[in-house]
Amino acid sequence: MYEAVGRFFSRFAAILVYATATLAVAHAAEPPRLVLQITIDQLRGDMLPRYRDRLGTSGFRRLLDGGVWYTNANYGTSNTFTASGHAVLVTGADTAEHGMVGNYWFDRTLGKRVTSVFDPEFVVSPRSLLSTTIGDEIVSGLHGARAFAVAGKDRSAIIPAGRRGRAYWYSDDTGAFGASAYYGKDIVQWVKAWNDAKPADRYSGRSWTPLDASRAGGTSDESTNRYAVPYPGLGKSFPHPLPDRRDAKFYEALPETPFIDELMLDFSRELVTRENLGGGPSPDYLSISLSAVDYVGHAYGPNSAEYADTIVRLDAVLGRFLDFIDQRVGIGRTLIVLSADHGVDEIPEVRAAQGYDAGRLYPDKILERVNSALKSRFKVNDALVAAFVPPGAYLDRAKIAALGLDASSVESALAEELRGVPGIAYAIKRSDLMTGNVPQTALMRQVQRGFYAARSGDVVIVQKQFWFMYVDPECCASMHGSPYSYDTFVPVVFAGDGLGPAKIARPVEPASIAPTIAAILGITAPSGSTAPVLTEIVEHR
Ligand SMILES: [Zn+2]
């Protein structure tokens, strides 16, 4: 009896070993043919579970239910903006190593505010990105692999494409998909043909109405639409009529509706087909950044019916796109990563009405206020602060030197003045961030990891919770960009490629995505990457 059981177990064990070995061999022989990194701009981590009952089975739920879903992923940095978030997602680096302190910063050499992808030679390019990207590493490390990035915004395509990939993004001047001359002067024929057919024009004069009129209220209270800041002409509540294409504003208004994501995925489908992505000798890389959720969230708030409808519509078009990928490449041979560049907060006026201390910071007024305070403190006539580009105040160092003032006294005085501004929680000096002389709190750690001395301000501020802070204080109804949970919380999902299903609740950061992709493919992680690999993904593949 004992012997029989023993034999049974040893035979069972042998079968197990054999099965495991076969599985390992099968996987090793079949690397993914395509790495598909999908980024939903402004998709806070609770949004997909919130609207779960309205989602189909082929879109988001195919990834959430079938893949490995990290339900507790937060950015570990304070600068939760589009450029910084995308940089983290594709480099796995902290700010000092990827360089994208925000969508904008003050360039001390040029003496002006620049965008994250500004390039004096090519208008826009990835030259400000300090680290390699996962796309760069795929092209460098795998023979014949190619990298592409598609987005609704220039920065969301250019940063993921890195220097070795090619970026295409929607132009709100022309409705066409363009690229920077940085990528070469040659016109790509299929892109030209696609643009010549003017596919954006099919939305001319279309009216955006909710898919499910009975739920037009979403989860919002009725006051939300009062505070909406829609694109001029689209209106504060449903239906939102798009202008006619002959109206110069049509191409600018289109991204403020869910239709832009449909267009984006149509273009992506064309790109996969024409470039034969997934058909080469090594896995290709495609980054798709979908931005309608961000535009709509900014305009109507994250609890609006518009935000909910945008997610439901995106789910449907994403489902069709994943069906296409399945037919063409095979979901099992595609490594899919879904995440978001940042979350979002409720409209500050709604927060205030709920009894919270909430409001808006006005950068120009703050600059004026601190400059006049410093003038009287140091008894000078000149402005000592050159710029305030949230979250940084930048000193005019040349002027301070010319006036014979002590730079560190001016820096301290500026921090002190900023601390007195309503809505500002902390004002931290550059010298303290560089030497690590900050309180040992989790929040300060986020600020340090969001800091890059060459581009951040001489004093970095953190707004209080629920306070809206952006270069344009009235651009939008709601905002992100803070170190608080509503801005840092995002989904992280690995799917396809034989992964899942699994739901993992341990805390992780989106920064782990790029080094994990690298580990799966057996290539070097992006140069600036310091985040740990997600071991569940690599070990269970
Ligand atoms: Zn945004």
Boltz pocket constraint, residues with backbone or C-beta under 6 A from the ligand:
constraints:
  - pocket:
      binder: B
      contacts: [[A, 42], [A, 82], [A, 294], [A, 298], [A, 480]]
      max_distance: 6.0
